[in-house]
Amino acid sequence: MSILYKFAMIRRELLAKLREDMEKSMKNWNKYNELKQKRLARFLPVQ
């Protein structure tokens, strides 16, 4: 195996992991925003 091939494989794995982590954090961010909206909705009159 060439070093470049190994490097490419490692890079691909890291990018896949990074994408997974980003998807997870986006889901968490969406949950957080939903909760924030619900909390605000309690205080604001319904329009």
Buried (B, 14 or more C-beta within 10 A) or exposed (E): EEEEEEEEEEEEEEEEEEEEEEEEEEEEEEEEEEEEEEEEEEEEEEE
